[in-house]
Every structure is written in C-alpha cells, then in structure tokens.
Amino acid sequence: MDGTIKLTTKRLILRKETMADAELLYNALGCDPQITQYTGWNPYATRASASEKVAEDIRNYEKPGCYAWIIQHGEEVVGTVGAYGYDPDASSIEIGYSIFRASWGNGFASEAVSEAVRYLFENEWINRVHAWCHSENAASSKVLERAGLRQEGLLKRAIRNSDGSLSDQKLYGAIYKEWGL
Ligand SMILES: CC(C)(COP(=O)(O)OP(=O)(O)OC[C@H]1O[C@@H](n2cnc3c(N)ncnc32)[C@H](O)[C@@H]1OP(=O)(O)O)[C@@H](O)C(=O)NCCC(=O)NCCS
C-alpha cells in the first residue's frame, strides 16, 4: 500500500498534511458550527485538538490503511478528505471529508472524494469503501453518489443533533467489483 500520496485532479491537488495546516484547519473547520451540523463531532474545535489531530494524521502516514489529505485549489487550501478504520480482513475502509464553507458549491468535494475513492480502489486495492451521512445532509449525499457510492441502509434515529434531537443516518457504500457500473 502506498498510503497518502499526492494526487491531482483537473482543478485540485490532494496532498499530505503538515503541522503548518493545523491553524488553518482550526480556523476554517473548528470555528464554523455549520461544518459539524451534520457530523456530530469536531476534531478541530480547539487549537490544541486541531494540532493533535494533524500530528496524529502525520504519525498515521506510517501505518497501512490510514489516509489524510489536504485539498488544495491552486495555492488555496479548501478542505480535507481522509479514510479511516481500515479493516484488513474485510479490506474495507470509511471515508470522510469537509470543504471550507467559503468554497462550498464549486464541486470541490465531488472532485476530491471521487479521486480519493478511485485511488483507494484502483491503487490501494481496497475492496469496500463506505461513509455515514446524516439523512438531511443533501450535499454530502450528492457527493457520495457522484463518487460512485450507493445508499445501502438507513439507521433510524442514530445520530444526535446539537439541539439534542435525534436524526436518521444513511450508510453509503461501494465495492470495487460493482463501482462505476
Ligand atoms: C458536504 C460538503 C463536503 C459538500 O462540499 P461542496 O464542495 O460544496 O460539494 P459539491 O460542490 O461537490 O457538491 C454539492 C452538491 O450538493 C448540492 N447541494 C448543496 N447544498 C444542498 C442542499 N442543502 N440541498 C440539496 N443539494 C445541495 C450542490 O448544489 C451540489 O450539487 P450540484 O453540483 O448538482 O449543484 C460540504 O458542504 C461540507 O464540508 N459540509 C460539512 C462537512 C460534512 O458534512 N461532511 C460530510 C460528512 S458525511
């Protein structure tokens, strides 16, 4: 497995994180409540946790099945995409991603997530990619469908919202043999 190598798409560069990214991730992801509206957790919520998250991602580059990319449009950082929880027995992994709010609606998530999924299947030979998605997160559903994942299930009242209410959660997935068909 090659792990988190540099990837390029038509408009974007996906590259490894460095410690210099932590402050930007804290400001753009940690300080924006809309980013975590549908995800229920925020590893960048404080400067310290953002630093620890980036340091952990960097340490994990040494381990097989750990992926954490910074998404860049030209010189500008616009978000992150990663894959976690690699299960070597099932050859399966979960993906997650965030785009800075100032860059929403440009197709960046669709482009970056599609490339990450392609890489996991075609380069890393991972058999199954899945993602969890809040049932009201319509933008994220579109991103996952564009990347070739399909809804596999619906977990009723499985995610706690910040106002204390519970919402349904969709499970999206794809296996390599069927992906892109
Ligand atoms: C979800 C997220 C990554 C999308 O990023 P993005 O770069 O704006 O996504 P894209 O531009 O590639 O595509 C989004 C699509 O959803 C559509 N969309 C956006 N908001 C929508 C809404 N409220 N309802 C319906 N569709 C919506 C967009 O119009 C676009 O479709 P189009 O290309 O047909 O116009 C971004 O909103 C985000 O970072 N959210 C917070 C973190 C998060 O939810 N991560 C995913 C966890 S599963």
The ligand as an SDF file (V2000), in Angstrom:
LIG
                    3D

 48 50  0  0  0  0  0  0  0  0999 V2000
  -20.9000   18.2250    2.1860 C   0  0  0  0  0  0  0  0  0  0  0  0
  -19.8030   19.1190    1.6470 C   0  0  0  0  0  0  0  0  0  0  0  0
  -18.4640   18.3900    1.7540 C   0  0  0  0  0  0  0  0  0  0  0  0
  -20.0890   19.4550    0.1910 C   0  0  0  0  0  0  0  0  0  0  0  0
  -18.9990   20.2070   -0.3240 O   0  0  0  0  0  0  0  0  0  0  0  0
  -19.1100   21.0030   -1.7270 P   0  0  0  0  0  0  0  0  0  0  0  0
  -17.7240   21.1900   -2.2370 O   0  0  0  0  0  0  0  0  0  0  0  0
  -19.9380   22.2050   -1.5330 O   0  0  0  0  0  0  0  0  0  0  0  0
  -19.8710   19.9230   -2.6060 O   0  0  0  0  0  0  0  0  0  0  0  0
  -20.0360   19.9240   -4.2140 P   0  0  0  0  0  0  0  0  0  0  0  0
  -19.9990   21.3460   -4.6790 O   0  0  0  0  0  0  0  0  0  0  0  0
  -19.0500   18.9740   -4.7940 O   0  0  0  0  0  0  0  0  0  0  0  0
  -21.4710   19.2650   -4.4160 O   0  0  0  0  0  0  0  0  0  0  0  0
  -22.5430   19.5420   -3.5850 C   0  0  0  0  0  0  0  0  0  0  0  0
  -23.8210   19.3020   -4.3590 C   0  0  0  0  0  0  0  0  0  0  0  0
  -24.8720   19.3300   -3.4200 O   0  0  0  0  0  0  0  0  0  0  0  0
  -25.7530   20.4010   -3.7500 C   0  0  0  0  0  0  0  0  0  0  0  0
  -26.2510   20.9720   -2.5120 N   0  0  0  0  0  0  0  0  0  0  0  0
  -25.6240   21.8040   -1.6640 C   0  0  0  0  0  0  0  0  0  0  0  0
  -26.4310   22.0890   -0.6270 N   0  0  0  0  0  0  0  0  0  0  0  0
  -27.5830   21.4320   -0.8440 C   0  0  0  0  0  0  0  0  0  0  0  0
  -28.8030   21.3370   -0.1370 C   0  0  0  0  0  0  0  0  0  0  0  0
  -28.9740   21.9520    1.0280 N   0  0  0  0  0  0  0  0  0  0  0  0
  -29.7720   20.5730   -0.6680 N   0  0  0  0  0  0  0  0  0  0  0  0
  -29.6090   19.9140   -1.8320 C   0  0  0  0  0  0  0  0  0  0  0  0
  -28.4590   19.9430   -2.5380 N   0  0  0  0  0  0  0  0  0  0  0  0
  -27.4560   20.7150   -2.0520 C   0  0  0  0  0  0  0  0  0  0  0  0
  -24.9230   21.3780   -4.5540 C   0  0  0  0  0  0  0  0  0  0  0  0
  -25.7430   22.2050   -5.3590 O   0  0  0  0  0  0  0  0  0  0  0  0
  -24.0910   20.4070   -5.3690 C   0  0  0  0  0  0  0  0  0  0  0  0
  -24.8310   19.8180   -6.4130 O   0  0  0  0  0  0  0  0  0  0  0  0
  -24.7190   20.3380   -7.9310 P   0  0  0  0  0  0  0  0  0  0  0  0
  -23.2720   20.2030   -8.3040 O   0  0  0  0  0  0  0  0  0  0  0  0
  -25.6140   19.4160   -8.6890 O   0  0  0  0  0  0  0  0  0  0  0  0
  -25.1750   21.7660   -7.9380 O   0  0  0  0  0  0  0  0  0  0  0  0
  -19.7130   20.4640    2.4430 C   0  0  0  0  0  0  0  0  0  0  0  0
  -20.9920   21.0230    2.4930 O   0  0  0  0  0  0  0  0  0  0  0  0
  -19.1690   20.2950    3.8460 C   0  0  0  0  0  0  0  0  0  0  0  0
  -17.9670   20.3260    4.0610 O   0  0  0  0  0  0  0  0  0  0  0  0
  -20.0600   20.1250    4.8230 N   0  0  0  0  0  0  0  0  0  0  0  0
  -19.6760   19.9750    6.2140 C   0  0  0  0  0  0  0  0  0  0  0  0
  -18.9590   18.6590    6.4930 C   0  0  0  0  0  0  0  0  0  0  0  0
  -19.7460   17.4600    6.0200 C   0  0  0  0  0  0  0  0  0  0  0  0
  -20.9610   17.4390    6.0890 O   0  0  0  0  0  0  0  0  0  0  0  0
  -19.0090   16.4450    5.5420 N   0  0  0  0  0  0  0  0  0  0  0  0
  -19.6120   15.2130    5.0600 C   0  0  0  0  0  0  0  0  0  0  0  0
  -19.8700   14.2710    6.1620 C   0  0  0  0  0  0  0  0  0  0  0  0
  -20.7210   12.8230    5.5780 S   0  0  0  0  0  0  0  0  0  0  0  0
  1  2  1  0
  2  3  1  0
  2  4  1  0
  2 36  1  0
  4  5  1  0
  5  6  1  0
  6  7  2  0
  6  8  1  0
  6  9  1  0
  9 10  1  0
 10 11  2  0
 10 12  1  0
 10 13  1  0
 13 14  1  0
 14 15  1  0
 15 16  1  0
 15 30  1  0
 16 17  1  0
 17 18  1  0
 17 28  1  0
 18 19  1  0
 18 27  1  0
 19 20  2  0
 20 21  1  0
 21 22  1  0
 21 27  2  0
 22 23  1  0
 22 24  2  0
 24 25  1  0
 25 26  2  0
 26 27  1  0
 28 29  1  0
 28 30  1  0
 30 31  1  0
 31 32  1  0
 32 33  2  0
 32 34  1  0
 32 35  1  0
 36 37  1  0
 36 38  1  0
 38 39  2  0
 38 40  1  0
 40 41  1  0
 41 42  1  0
 42 43  1  0
 43 44  2  0
 43 45  1  0
 45 46  1  0
 46 47  1  0
 47 48  1  0
M  END
$$$$
